[in-house]
C-alpha cells in the first residue's frame, strides 16, 4: 500500500524540524523587548543606542545570508543548522555576560552586547537557510512553498510567544537571567536534531560553483518582489502604534495583533497554495491584497478601518515569501538551493533594514500616513514585477 500524504514518514520529520525551529527561535524573540530595556535602563544610554543594539541583528543577517547558504550547500543542512543553533547559544550567553558587566563599565558591557547580537544574527542566517533546505529535502521540491510557509509560521509564532515570555522572565530574573534562560532553548534544539536524518550536500558533478553574484542574477526577479512586499510589512511593524498615538486613537497595540492574525491564519490554512497553483499567481493576488491593506491604513478615517488595513496587509504579505521562494527553488539546481534561498532572504532583510530609518525621516517631515502610502506604492510595484515575470514565464512555455 502506498502511504498517503498524511502517512508519509517525512511529514512527521518535517513537523518535528519545524517544532525545533519554533522552540529554538524563542531565544531570539525573547531578547527583542528586553534589549532596549537593558540599554536604556542598566546602561543609561539613549534610545538611539538601543535601536542600534536591536537593529544590528539585521546587518549581521544581510551580510551573512550568502556565506550561510554556501556553507549549507557545501557541507549539508545538519552542520549548518547545528552551527546556527550554536551561534544562538553563544549570542545569548555573551549577552548575559553584558548584563552582568553592566555595573563595571558601560562601554565594555555595550560592546559585549553588540557582539552577542551579531552572533545571534549570524545564527539566524544559518538556521533559516538550513531549515528551509532541510525541509525541502525531506518534503521534496514540489512542496517548497508549503515548507517555507511552515518555517514562517514557526518564526512568527516564536515572535508572538517569545516577546511576552522575555518580558515575564525579565521581571523575575533580570536581563542576564533572561538571556541565560534563552540559551537553553537552542541547546534543546541541538539535542532534538539527532532524531532527524540529515540531507547530504547535493552533487555538483565536478562543475565549478557559480559566485554569489551570479546566483543573485538568477533570482533577482523574485527577490525584487519579496523586497517590495517587505516595505509594507516593515511599515506596519515599525510605525503603526505611533500612527495610532499621533491620531489620538485607542488600541495602539492592536495593529500588530491584527497584522499577525492575518499573516499566521493564511500561512496555516492556505500555506499549500503556492505548490498547487504556482508561486506567481499566488503572489500576484497577495500583492493586490497588501496594496489594498496599505491603502486602508493610509486613508483610514478612524481606528477600525486602520486595523482592517493592518489585517489585510497581514493576509497579503503572508504567502509572498513562500510563493516567490518556490520560484527561486525552480530556478537553481539542488546544489545551489541554500545559497539562492539565502540571497533571496537578503532582499527581504534589506527591505526591513532600510524601511525603518527612511520611513522615519518621512514621518518626521510629513506625518505617519504617507508611510503607508509608500507601502501601497511599493506593493503596486511588486505587483507589476510579478506580472512581468508571469508574462515572461508564459512566453517561454509557448516558445
C-alpha distance (Angstrom), angle and dihedral (degrees) to the residues before:
residue distance angle dihedral
X1 . . .
X2 3.82 . .
X3 3.82 111.7 .
X4 3.78 115.2 -112.1
X5 3.77 121.4 -124.0
X6 3.79 91.5 -94.0
X7 3.81 93.0 45.5
X8 3.78 97.7 53.6
X9 3.82 110.4 117.8
X10 3.81 91.5 -139.1
X11 3.82 89.0 63.7
X12 3.79 90.6 62.2
X13 3.80 90.4 47.1
X14 3.79 90.7 49.9
X15 3.80 92.3 52.1
X16 3.81 90.7 47.7
X17 3.81 88.9 52.2
X18 3.81 90.2 50.6
X19 3.81 90.5 49.1
X20 3.81 90.1 51.5
X21 3.81 88.9 51.3
X22 3.81 92.1 50.0
X23 3.81 94.3 49.5
X24 3.80 93.4 44.4
X25 3.80 93.5 46.2
X26 3.78 90.2 59.2
X27 3.82 85.2 77.0
X28 3.81 89.1 63.3
X29 3.80 96.0 41.3
X30 3.81 94.4 47.9
X31 3.79 90.6 59.6
X32 3.81 97.4 53.5
X33 3.83 100.4 77.8
X34 3.81 96.1 35.5
X35 3.82 100.5 48.9
X36 3.85 92.7 70.8
X37 3.81 89.5 47.4
X38 3.78 90.7 53.4
X39 3.83 94.2 46.8
X40 3.80 96.7 46.6
X41 3.82 96.6 32.6
X42 3.80 111.1 34.8
X43 3.81 95.8 25.5
X44 3.81 96.8 34.1
X45 3.81 93.5 -138.5
X46 3.81 127.7 147.6
X47 3.78 126.1 -93.9
X48 3.80 91.3 -101.8
X49 3.79 90.8 64.3
X50 3.79 89.6 47.9
X51 3.79 89.0 53.2
X52 3.80 90.1 51.0
X53 3.80 91.3 51.6
X54 3.80 91.2 52.0
X55 3.79 97.9 39.1
X56 3.80 98.8 45.6
X57 3.80 87.3 80.2
X58 3.83 88.4 68.2
X59 3.81 90.0 53.3
X60 3.80 90.9 51.3
X61 3.80 93.1 48.9
X62 3.82 94.1 47.1
X63 3.81 92.4 50.7
X64 3.79 95.1 43.6
X65 3.83 102.7 42.6
X66 3.80 93.1 91.0
X67 3.83 97.6 45.7
X68 3.81 90.2 43.9
X69 3.79 91.4 53.8
X70 3.80 92.8 47.2
X71 3.81 90.3 49.6
X72 3.81 91.6 51.7
X73 3.81 91.9 47.6
X74 3.80 93.5 47.8
X75 3.81 101.2 38.3
X76 3.80 103.9 25.0
X77 3.79 135.4 -103.0
X78 3.81 97.3 -84.9
X79 3.84 95.5 59.0
X80 3.82 89.7 45.2
X81 3.80 92.5 50.5
X82 3.80 92.8 46.2
X83 3.79 91.9 48.9
X84 3.81 91.0 47.9
X85 3.80 93.1 50.1
X86 3.81 88.4 47.2
X87 3.82 87.9 55.3
X88 3.82 88.7 52.5
X89 3.81 89.8 53.8
X90 3.80 93.0 45.7
X91 3.81 92.6 46.5
X92 3.80 92.9 49.8
X93 3.81 92.9 48.2
X94 3.81 93.5 46.6
X95 3.81 88.5 49.8
X96 3.81 89.0 50.6
X97 3.80 88.8 53.3
X98 3.81 88.4 52.2
X99 3.79 88.9 56.3
X100 3.79 91.3 50.4
X101 3.81 91.3 47.2
X102 3.80 94.3 50.4
X103 3.80 92.5 98.2
X104 3.79 93.8 49.8
X105 3.79 98.7 56.0
X106 3.78 138.0 -23.2
X107 3.81 96.7 -139.7
X108 3.79 95.8 50.8
X109 3.79 93.2 44.4
X110 3.80 92.7 49.7
X111 3.81 91.8 47.6
X112 3.81 89.6 52.2
X113 3.79 90.2 48.9
X114 3.81 91.9 52.2
X115 3.81 90.2 49.2
X116 3.78 90.1 52.1
X117 3.79 92.0 48.7
X118 3.81 91.4 50.1
X119 3.80 90.0 52.5
X120 3.81 90.1 51.5
X121 3.82 90.4 50.0
X122 3.80 90.9 52.3
X123 3.80 88.6 48.3
X124 3.81 90.8 52.9
X125 3.80 91.4 55.7
X126 3.78 93.9 48.6
X127 3.79 96.6 43.3
X128 3.81 94.7 46.0
X129 3.81 97.2 50.5
X130 3.80 92.0 39.9
X131 3.80 95.6 50.4
X132 3.82 93.3 45.3
X133 3.81 91.5 47.5
X134 3.80 92.1 44.2
X135 3.78 91.7 47.9
X136 3.80 93.1 49.6
X137 3.79 88.9 48.3
X138 3.81 90.0 53.8
X139 3.81 97.9 41.8
X140 3.81 100.4 31.8
X141 3.82 131.0 -112.2
X142 3.81 90.4 -86.4
X143 3.82 88.3 68.9
X144 3.82 96.6 44.0
X145 3.82 92.2 119.0
X146 3.79 92.1 54.2
X147 3.80 91.4 48.3
X148 3.82 92.4 52.4
X149 3.80 90.9 46.0
X150 3.81 90.3 54.4
X151 3.81 91.6 46.2
X152 3.81 90.1 52.7
X153 3.80 92.0 47.6
X154 3.82 89.8 52.4
X155 3.79 92.8 49.5
X156 3.80 96.6 46.1
X157 3.78 90.4 41.6
X158 3.80 85.9 54.6
X159 3.80 89.8 52.3
X160 3.80 91.1 50.6
X161 3.80 94.1 49.5
X162 3.79 99.9 32.2
X163 3.80 98.7 55.5
X164 3.83 96.0 59.7
X165 3.81 90.5 39.1
X166 3.80 90.9 53.7
X167 3.79 92.3 50.1
X168 3.81 92.1 48.0
X169 3.80 92.6 49.6
X170 3.80 91.0 46.0
X171 3.78 90.0 57.3
X172 3.82 91.1 55.4
X173 3.81 105.2 28.6
X174 3.79 105.7 23.5
X175 3.79 124.2 -131.7
X176 3.81 98.0 -57.9
X177 3.79 92.3 48.1
X178 3.80 92.1 48.2
X179 3.79 92.1 52.2
X180 3.81 92.0 46.2
X181 3.80 89.9 51.5
X182 3.80 89.4 48.7
X183 3.81 90.9 56.4
X184 3.81 90.1 63.8
X185 3.82 93.4 64.1
X186 3.83 99.0 63.3
X187 3.81 88.1 42.7
X188 3.80 87.0 59.9
X189 3.81 87.9 49.1
X190 3.80 91.3 52.9
X191 3.81 90.1 53.3
X192 3.82 92.8 46.7
X193 3.81 93.2 52.5
X194 3.81 88.1 70.7
X195 3.83 87.1 74.6
X196 3.80 93.4 61.4
X197 3.81 129.4 77.1
X198 3.78 111.9 -120.7
X199 3.79 125.5 -124.8
X200 3.82 109.8 -124.8
X201 3.79 120.8 -136.8
X202 3.80 112.4 -84.8
X203 3.77 116.5 -108.4
X204 3.79 114.9 -104.2
X205 3.79 94.8 -159.2
X206 3.80 91.4 -128.2
X207 3.78 92.7 -67.0
X208 3.79 122.3 134.8
X209 3.77 115.4 -96.1
X210 3.83 111.0 -119.2
X211 3.78 118.7 -122.0
X212 3.79 123.1 -100.9
X213 3.81 91.7 -104.7
X214 3.80 90.5 55.9
X215 3.80 90.8 50.3
X216 3.81 90.2 49.9
X217 3.78 88.5 53.4
X218 3.79 90.4 60.1
X219 3.81 93.6 51.8
X220 3.80 103.0 34.0
X221 3.82 93.1 111.0
X222 3.83 96.8 55.5
X223 3.81 88.5 38.1
X224 3.80 91.8 55.5
X225 3.81 90.4 50.3
X226 3.80 94.2 51.7
X227 3.81 91.2 43.8
X228 3.82 93.1 52.9
X229 3.81 89.2 46.5
X230 3.79 89.8 54.2
X231 3.81 93.5 62.5
X232 3.81 93.2 69.6
X233 3.79 89.9 42.2
X234 3.82 91.9 53.4
X235 3.81 92.4 44.1
X236 3.80 91.1 58.6
X237 3.80 92.9 44.9
X238 3.80 97.0 47.6
X239 3.81 105.8 33.3
X240 3.79 112.3 20.5
X241 3.83 96.1 92.0
X242 3.81 90.9 45.9
X243 3.81 89.5 48.4
X244 3.81 90.6 55.7
X245 3.80 92.4 47.4
X246 3.80 92.0 48.9
X247 3.82 90.8 50.8
X248 3.82 91.6 47.3
X249 3.82 92.6 -120.4
X250 3.79 126.0 148.6
X251 3.81 121.0 -122.3
X252 3.80 100.3 49.0
X253 3.80 90.9 160.2
X254 3.80 94.8 51.1
X255 3.80 96.1 75.7
X256 3.78 93.8 75.5
X257 3.80 89.3 45.0
X258 3.82 90.9 52.9
X259 3.79 92.0 46.4
X260 3.81 93.8 46.1
X261 3.80 93.0 46.9
X262 3.79 92.2 55.0
X263 3.79 92.4 43.0
X264 3.80 98.1 50.8
X265 3.82 93.5 38.4
X266 3.80 92.2 58.8
X267 3.81 92.8 42.9
X268 3.80 92.3 53.5
X269 3.82 99.6 40.1
X270 3.80 102.8 32.7
X271 3.80 102.3 22.6
X272 3.82 91.6 120.4
X273 3.82 95.6 57.5
X274 3.84 96.3 94.3
X275 3.80 89.6 56.7
X276 3.81 93.7 47.0
X277 3.80 100.7 38.9
X278 3.80 102.3 22.2
X279 3.79 130.3 -99.6
X280 3.80 97.8 -96.9
X281 3.84 98.6 53.3
X282 3.80 90.3 48.4
X283 3.81 92.3 47.2
X284 3.82 92.3 49.1
X285 3.80 92.9 55.0
X286 3.81 91.4 41.2
X287 3.80 93.5 52.9
X288 3.80 90.7 50.9
X289 3.81 89.6 52.6
X290 3.82 91.3 47.6
X291 3.81 90.8 50.5
X292 3.82 89.8 51.2
X293 3.80 90.0 50.4
X294 3.80 92.7 50.6
X295 3.81 90.0 47.6
X296 3.81 90.1 54.7
X297 3.80 91.5 47.7
X298 3.82 90.3 50.5
X299 3.80 97.3 45.7
X300 3.82 100.8 32.2
X301 3.82 114.0 139.5
X302 3.79 91.3 -160.9
X303 3.81 144.3 3.4
X304 3.83 95.7 -83.3
X305 3.81 96.9 62.1
X306 3.81 90.0 40.4
X307 3.81 91.2 55.2
X308 3.80 89.4 47.1
X309 3.80 87.2 53.3
X310 3.81 90.5 53.2
X311 3.81 90.2 48.8
X312 3.81 92.2 50.0
X313 3.79 90.0 47.4
X314 3.80 88.8 55.1
X315 3.80 91.1 48.2
X316 3.78 90.9 50.0
X317 3.80 98.7 44.1
X318 3.77 95.0 47.2
X319 3.82 102.6 82.9
X320 3.81 101.3 27.7
X321 3.81 94.5 87.8
X322 3.84 95.1 48.2
X323 3.80 91.5 40.1
X324 3.79 94.2 52.8
X325 3.80 90.5 37.2
X326 3.79 88.4 60.4
X327 3.79 88.2 54.7
X328 3.81 89.5 51.6
X329 3.81 91.3 52.5
X330 3.81 89.1 52.3
X331 3.82 92.5 52.1
X332 3.82 99.9 55.1
X333 3.82 136.1 49.8
X334 3.80 119.3 -106.2
X335 3.79 92.2 -102.4
X336 3.82 91.1 62.0
X337 3.80 97.6 39.3
X338 3.81 98.9 105.4
X339 3.81 92.4 42.9
X340 3.80 90.5 51.6
X341 3.80 93.5 46.1
X342 3.80 90.2 48.9
X343 3.79 90.6 53.8
X344 3.78 90.8 44.1
X345 3.81 91.6 54.1
X346 3.81 89.6 48.9
X347 3.83 89.7 65.3
X348 3.81 88.3 60.0
X349 3.81 92.6 43.2
X350 3.79 89.5 53.1
X351 3.80 91.5 51.2
X352 3.79 91.1 50.9
X353 3.79 93.0 45.9
X354 3.82 96.1 48.9
X355 3.80 99.9 37.9
X356 3.80 95.4 65.4
X357 3.82 99.9 56.8
X358 3.82 96.2 33.8
X359 3.80 93.8 46.8
X360 3.80 88.6 45.0
X361 3.81 90.2 58.1
X362 3.81 89.5 48.9
X363 3.81 91.3 49.1
X364 3.81 91.2 50.6
X365 3.80 90.6 57.2
X366 3.82 104.1 31.4
X367 3.81 108.1 17.8
X368 3.78 129.8 -109.5
X369 3.81 101.4 -67.9
X370 3.83 95.0 73.7
X371 3.81 88.9 56.9
X372 3.81 88.9 68.5
X373 3.80 91.4 43.2
X374 3.81 86.7 59.1
X375 3.80 88.9 49.2
X376 3.81 89.6 53.8
X377 3.81 91.8 49.2
X378 3.82 91.1 48.4
X379 3.80 91.5 51.0
X380 3.81 89.0 49.5
X381 3.80 90.4 52.1
X382 3.79 89.6 48.7
X383 3.79 89.0 51.5
X384 3.81 89.8 52.3
X385 3.82 91.4 51.1
X386 3.82 91.7 47.8
X387 3.81 91.5 50.2
X388 3.79 89.2 50.7
X389 3.80 91.0 51.2
X390 3.80 89.7 50.2
X391 3.81 92.1 51.3
X392 3.80 90.1 49.5
X393 3.82 91.6 49.4
X394 3.81 92.0 49.9
X395 3.78 92.3 48.1
X396 3.81 90.7 50.5
X397 3.81 91.2 48.8
X398 3.82 91.8 53.9
X399 3.80 96.6 42.8
